[in-house]
């Protein structure tokens, strides 16, 4: 690189717009010090994360959710019982093992322990068939979280594709696509979910036999299909609206005027601007999916029978509600904690990332 | 306005048609006819039954017959009980309507009171208390709340008797059903009131010396109510579907219970009929709240 010093720059000619170098002074060290950056420059993402971690409620939500995820990963490896396994004592069926209160052993188990056997404690007791309740709650939480996560991903992918196609192409394509969205949007979603779950359970169930999907359970699959069919419309509307409003902004025009390519405009200007809104709405989609799943399980349309879900656990516990209230309380509290945490996390994300709320 | 109303009514009609089509064709896709039981009837009996229920006709003709029957108030016959579904619906709907109507009313009143209190005492203790309450109740599914209420107040404390035909006590079911919408309306009212308080015309009214209470009631609240109107449609949908669970929990024999038992019994005409009935109701309520919204707010353009 060439170095310019003041005498090498050609002198300013009369009436020319050239800078007159003589009128400039070199900066003193004091002035240079003022140029020192106070804060290192941050990216949008880093700044948002910093704000997010300053909110006590959002941090609480993150801690609760990470604890839950850790539990559902670790617990099945430590607890020696399966979620559908009817516990046997030294290979023998034990009738005293039903409906045990938390942290107690049946008589046969006590005998075995006295004889020196090592039996893992029943943290939440056992259920009416003699299955370990703790591991059932753990698997139920796992099902709820998985459903919430996958359903939101499905909604995100379909909504993002559909919405961005409609928003980007505009015109006739947009008109027709959005009419379809309008119609689906005006359908009462919970009713349609129930109806489709009833049907898909029967229709898919037959054709799934023997495939890899059979192990997931038809109800779970039909739940995902229902989400893929109905719940994406909200996301599609959101994405389309975002893209439409950003597409016509001055900074996109400026970028285009400066010769930026379409790809660069999408990547650098449109996507980062709608990403925050999309992420927030995905985070808020998760609790609503979990809500729907537990609602369906509660009325008997959720996951397949031996596989527990928090909703179906709560439903079964209603029968012995007076004698074993903790069996109802445990899954109920788990659902509430999950939904509450995701709601708080979503609110926190919105406060931290929504550009319209920034000042 | 007229053009907008026509457009909305058209959309509502299309969605009712789509709902019927989805309900009909999805039920049709279920393998095995309604009479395919373990003990199959004689072929002659089967033929008579099929003729009676129009099952011998092509699917499209069945569909249009079904639709025209619905518009004449005929929803078919329940496979389980053998009764007309329409009579079942109209008998049990009065209970559900009572439950839903009361909880909508209570949610609206409580939500407006709590929401305006929160907005007026912003960042003071009443507001913080209300925010805490709304955050908690938004995260609690109605079936969890319903069972907990039943457990605590009816079974442990025995303060409120459980529901029975002779002793129709709607207190607990209404609380369980109205808590979530109350929280939602509270949030809605609060944010829209805070929004309105920042407007110029409020400052003008204050500067002209209008009493504070008059500013709040006449100038602010009136405009803040507009977003709440849009929530009436979803609110109806929520209380209708929510009452399925709540009625099951409290063993109230309303439409929701009939729907859920229909699902457990695999009584497809019952599921279909109830779904269509509820869906039409929801679409109509959404249409009304949308039209009201446009009619009330002069700032919204009608294109």
Interface residues (C-beta under 8 A of the other chain):
Chain A: X182 X183 X186 X187 X188 X190 X191 X192 X194 X195 X196 X198 X199 X202 X203 X206 X287 X291 X294 X295 X298 X299 X300 X301 X311 X314 X315 X318 X321 X322 X325 X328 X329 X332 X335 X336 X339 X340 X343 X344
Chain B: X11 X12 X14 X15 X18 X19 X22 X23 X26 X27 X29 X30 X31 X135 X136 X138 X139 X140 X141 X143 X144 X147 X148 X150 X151 X155 X156 X237 X241 X244 X245 X248 X249 X259 X260 X263 X264 X266 X268 X271 X272 X275 X278 X279 X282 X283 X286
